[in-house]
């Protein structure tokens, strides 16, 4: 008997890496790397009816202002 997992949207916090080309899903500005600042971003895997749909990137502040749409970032 196999158990089928139902995936749900979730978010994680990660350091912004050099060469990052993501755009914030909230403010639509680039999520830019800054060597001296060591800024963080939120990356969310978005699922619709248990099926992966897309990845969204946020500035950490923008994710908080948006009301944490995918829950508390791990």
Secondary structure, 3 states (H helix, E strand, C coil): CCCCCCCCCEEEEEECCCCCCCEECCCCCECCCCCCCCCEEEEEEEEECCEEEEEEEEEHHHHHHCCCCCCCCC
